[in-house]
Amino acid sequence: MAPIAVGDVLPDGTLSCFDAEDKLHKVSVHSLAAGKKVIIFGVPGAFTPTCSLKHVPGFIERAGELKSKGVDEIICISVNDPFVMKAWANTYLENKDVKFLADGSATYTHALGLELDLGDKGLGTRSRRFALLVEDLKVKAANIESGGEFTVSSADDILKAL
Amino acid sequence: MATNILRRAASSVITSKTGSLLTGTSRRSYASVAVGIDIVSAAHGVSLQKARSWDEGVSSNFSTTSVKDIFKGKKVVIFGLPGAYTGVCSQQHVPSYSKNIDKFKAKGIDSVICVAVNDPYVMNAWACKLTAKDVIDFYGDFDGSFHKSLELGKDLSAALLGPRSQRWSAYVVDGKVKAFNVEGAPSDFKVSGAEVILEQI
């Protein structure tokens, strides 16, 4: 599948997460994004440095600013199971706005055309690092890193598209 | 002791059989775990990834540890579980081993190993969270190849975990399995805890 690009319709898919009462939920992407302005950013792996120390904190810090510009949802997805995503989300005590959703079998990542083979790092199939701005299911900005860098997919970069 | 092991083996999901190579065809054989098998031959060529931070991964060039290096010439107690950060694994399985570590040392065990189908960075963060990293060696079987070679893989997609492993434990001396226990269901915790295997050493 070709990587998702500006002008594409965001595909639907199912992600999962635990709620505050520790109940497991399956979530449809379209149910979160239809009729709304959403940011979806993807990371290669929970508990890995750039993801944990730079990419996620950037969106948590800028959440207020993003919401003031009309963003309804800020969603972080990773190819990890929902137990790991919950544990990782819990390390961000100050987070109120970023939703951590699990794409455990990389199905949604495949639908976006953003899968990345990180087998040699002991990670298996993961997601590329990216950030999308989506308005009523239409992709308005698609900032996708080519490798392990962190040059185009930050919160600051997507703020420029708003 | 032998009857105990047989009783557990009979109640386990895996039936004891050994695969064999057919003459004239090349076919990978998978041996299921049972007392007496050589784990190094069964998981021939397979490696695990020691739990570590990403920086440690980079500085070690993402090196892996072969099954041979883990088991050859050592007395090892190894237990496998469905997933880091999940209920029974976190609250019962790992603590049962970490709090009994002195008893294992007293019986001459060189290492107590916990393995799961998770990447080594998640295993590392989990091991730190459970404050068990200095007593148990945590390894990731990130692509499930170790568990697949031992026929201990289990599809847990229904629990949104994907391909994982059974819940099991084994006592292995110089690569030879001396005791082996596997739960009837991965959510059970009846035969794979530390108290059971301590009796079998």
Interface residues (C-beta under 8 A of the other chain):
Chain A: S16 L24 K26 G45 A46 F47 T48 P49 N80 D81 P82 F83 V84 K86 A87 W88 A102 G104 S105 G119 D120 K121 G122 L123 G124
Chain B: Q49 S53 W54 D55 G57 F62 T64 G83 A84 Y85 T86 N118 D119 P120 Y121 V122 N124 A125 W126 K129 G140 F142 D143 S157 L160 L161 G162
